[in-house]
Amino acid sequence: MSCLKSIKEADWSALSHEIIVVDNASNDYLQDILAWQYPEVEFVQSKINLGMGGGNNLGLARAKGKYLVIMNPDTLVFKDTFKQLYGYMEANQEVGVVGPKQFSPDKSIQASCFRWHSLLTPLYRRTFLGGMFGQKDLARFLMVDFDKNQTMDVDWLLGSFLFMRRSALEQVGGFDQRFFLYFEDTDLCRRFWQKNWRVVYCPDASIIHNHCRASASTPWYKFFTSTTTRSHVASWFKYLLKWKFK
């Protein structure tokens, strides 16, 4: 509910908006809670877990605005987050999607913009091989050479918070639901670029993201025992096949 509270308390002056919450088969009685605390919120219930992309597609299908924002429930916006990103998109009509700077609760800056994966990047990130052979590739992927206070075109943005232009999203077609978990944001950003829409990291706007990399919490020697890790591996292969190992 902290996410919703931050949205409600944001500066919406001169901007109309709607809030849509998708329950991706959580069985958490969320509808009853929202009806009591936030009756103005539009609620969408999925009977089955459609994955990150599929759940977001349900909400996006209901949205009516010129701009569409997806937010993970573990994110919090600041008072000016939406107005900053709205202003940026209005001034840069060639941008299809923009993402803010993301802070951890301890105020450290998170990695939220990336270069494309190499063939071995996921393996380097999830196993001991990254520390042995993958330092250069991981530094490239994570953009460690990039000043996170600088606005810049990037390959792709973390899907925890995306501010998208409706006309651009309609061209690229929303999230590919073949990716149940992981790579759905990478794939979406690649399709924005494919349709000549820029993907931009904009640190003038920021959020807090209480992020936990679930797949990374599994020890490398139990690589295939975690549901999230198996989903990550499956999405990795689907992504490689879809984009011809690019």
C-alpha positions in Angstrom: 0.0 0.0 0.0 3.0 2.3 0.4 3.3 2.4 -3.4 -0.3 3.6 -3.8 0.1 6.1 -1.0 3.1 7.7 -2.8 1.1 7.9 -6.0 -1.8 9.6 -4.3 0.6 12.1 -2.6 2.4 13.0 -5.9 2.0 16.4 -7.5 -0.8 16.0 -10.1 -1.5 19.7 -10.6 -2.7 20.3 -14.2 -2.5 16.6 -14.9 -5.4 14.2 -15.0 -4.6 10.6 -14.1 -6.1 7.2 -13.3 -4.7 4.4 -11.1 -5.1 0.8 -12.1 -4.0 -2.1 -9.8 -3.6 -5.6 -11.2 -3.8 -8.6 -8.9 -1.9 -11.4 -10.6 -3.6 -14.2 -8.8 -2.1 -13.4 -5.4 -5.0 -14.5 -3.3 -4.3 -11.6 -0.9 -7.8 -10.2 -0.7 -6.4 -7.1 -2.4 -9.8 -6.1 -3.9 -11.4 -5.8 -0.4 -8.5 -3.8 0.9 -8.5 -1.4 -2.0 -12.3 -0.9 -1.8 -11.9 0.2 1.8 -8.7 2.4 1.5 -8.6 3.5 -2.1 -12.1 3.1 -3.6 -11.2 5.3 -6.6 -8.6 2.8 -7.8 -9.6 0.6 -10.7 -9.0 -3.0 -9.8 -8.2 -5.8 -12.2 -8.2 -9.4 -11.0 -6.4 -12.2 -12.9 -7.5 -15.7 -12.1 -4.1 -17.1 -13.1 -0.6 -15.7 -12.7 0.3 -14.4 -16.1 3.8 -13.3 -15.2 5.2 -9.8 -15.0 4.5 -8.9 -18.6 1.1 -10.5 -18.8 -0.1 -8.9 -15.6 1.0 -5.5 -16.8 -0.7 -6.0 -20.2 -4.0 -6.4 -18.3 -3.6 -3.0 -16.7 -2.3 -1.3 -19.9 -5.4 -2.6 -21.8 -7.6 -0.7 -19.4 -5.6 2.6 -19.3 -6.8 5.6 -21.3 -4.0 8.1 -21.0 -1.6 9.6 -23.5 1.2 8.3 -21.3 1.2 4.9 -19.5 3.2 4.1 -16.4 4.0 0.7 -15.0 5.2 0.4 -11.4 6.2 -2.6 -9.3 4.5 -2.7 -5.9 7.9 -2.3 -4.3 8.5 1.2 -5.7 7.7 4.6 -4.3 7.6 7.9 -6.2 8.6 11.3 -5.0 6.3 14.2 -5.2 7.6 15.5 -8.6 8.4 12.1 -10.3 5.4 12.1 -12.7 5.6 15.8 -13.5 9.3 15.5 -14.3 8.9 12.6 -16.7 5.7 14.1 -18.3 7.6 17.3 -19.0 10.5 15.4 -20.5 8.3 13.3 -22.8 6.4 16.4 -23.9 9.7 18.1 -24.8 11.1 15.0 -26.6 8.5 13.6 -28.9 10.9 11.0 -30.4 11.2 9.2 -27.0 9.1 6.1 -26.6 9.9 5.2 -23.0 11.8 6.9 -20.2 13.0 5.6 -16.8 14.0 7.5 -13.7 17.0 7.2 -11.4 16.2 4.4 -8.9 17.4 4.5 -5.3 17.6 1.7 -2.7 16.0 2.5 0.7 19.6 3.1 1.9 19.8 5.9 -0.7 22.4 4.1 -2.9 21.8 4.4 -6.6 20.6 1.1 -8.2 21.5 -0.2 -11.6 18.3 0.5 -13.7 19.7 1.1 -17.2 21.8 -1.4 -19.1 23.6 -2.3 -22.3 22.4 -5.4 -24.2 23.4 -8.8 -22.8 26.2 -10.8 -24.3 25.7 -14.5 -24.8 27.2 -15.2 -21.4 26.1 -12.2 -19.4 23.3 -14.1 -17.5 25.7 -16.9 -16.7 28.3 -14.4 -15.4 25.6 -12.8 -13.2 24.3 -16.0 -11.6 27.4 -18.1 -11.1 31.0 -17.9 -9.8 32.2 -17.5 -13.4 31.4 -13.8 -13.2 34.1 -13.2 -10.6 36.6 -15.3 -12.5 36.1 -14.4 -16.2 33.2 -12.0 -16.6 34.3 -8.8 -14.9 34.7 -6.9 -18.1 31.5 -8.1 -19.6 29.5 -7.3 -16.4 31.0 -3.8 -16.2 29.9 -3.2 -19.8 26.4 -4.6 -19.2 25.9 -2.7 -15.9 27.2 0.6 -17.4 29.7 1.2 -14.6 31.4 3.7 -16.8 28.2 5.8 -17.0 27.4 8.8 -14.8 24.0 8.0 -13.3 23.3 11.7 -13.0 23.4 12.2 -16.7 20.4 11.9 -19.1 21.3 9.4 -21.8 19.9 7.1 -24.4 20.3 3.5 -23.2 19.8 0.0 -24.6 17.2 -1.0 -22.1 15.6 0.0 -18.8 14.6 -2.0 -15.7 10.9 -2.8 -15.9 10.2 -1.9 -12.3 9.2 1.6 -13.5 8.6 2.6 -17.1 7.0 5.8 -18.3 5.8 5.1 -21.9 4.2 7.0 -24.7 0.9 5.3 -25.7 1.4 5.8 -29.4 4.8 4.2 -29.2 3.6 1.3 -27.1 0.8 0.6 -29.6 3.3 0.3 -32.3 5.5 -2.2 -30.4 2.6 -4.2 -29.1 3.0 -4.3 -25.3 4.9 -7.0 -23.3 5.6 -10.3 -25.0 3.9 -12.8 -22.7 6.2 -15.6 -23.7 8.5 -14.1 -21.1 6.9 -15.1 -17.8 9.6 -13.5 -15.6 12.8 -11.7 -16.7 13.7 -10.3 -20.1 10.3 -9.0 -20.7 11.6 -5.4 -20.2 14.7 -6.1 -22.3 12.6 -7.4 -25.1 10.2 -4.5 -24.9 12.9 -1.9 -25.0 14.5 -3.7 -28.0 11.2 -3.4 -29.8 11.0 0.3 -29.1 14.4 0.8 -30.7 13.3 -1.5 -33.6 10.5 1.0 -34.3 12.9 4.0 -34.0 11.6 5.1 -30.6 14.3 6.3 -28.2 14.8 4.6 -24.8 16.1 7.1 -22.3 17.3 7.2 -18.7 16.4 10.5 -17.1 17.8 11.1 -13.6 15.9 14.4 -13.2 13.1 12.1 -11.9 13.7 9.5 -9.3 12.0 6.8 -7.3 12.8 4.4 -4.4 12.9 0.7 -5.3 13.0 -1.8 -2.6 14.6 -4.3 -5.0 15.5 -7.9 -4.2 17.1 -9.9 -7.1 15.3 -13.2 -6.3 17.1 -15.2 -8.9 20.5 -14.0 -7.7 19.8 -15.1 -4.1 20.0 -18.7 -5.1 23.6 -20.2 -4.7 25.1 -21.0 -8.0 25.3 -24.7 -7.2 21.5 -24.8 -6.8 21.1 -23.0 -10.1 18.1 -25.0 -11.2 16.3 -25.6 -7.9 14.7 -22.1 -7.6 11.5 -21.3 -9.5 12.6 -17.7 -10.2 16.0 -18.9 -11.4 14.4 -21.5 -13.7 12.1 -18.7 -15.1 15.2 -16.6 -15.7 17.0 -19.3 -17.6 13.9 -20.1 -19.6 13.4 -16.5 -20.5 17.1 -16.2 -21.4 16.8 -18.9 -24.0 13.5 -17.6 -25.4 15.1 -14.2 -25.7 18.2 -15.6 -27.5 16.0 -17.5 -29.9 13.7 -14.6 -30.6 16.5 -12.1 -31.3 18.8 -14.6 -33.1 21.5 -14.5 -30.4 22.0 -10.7 -30.8 
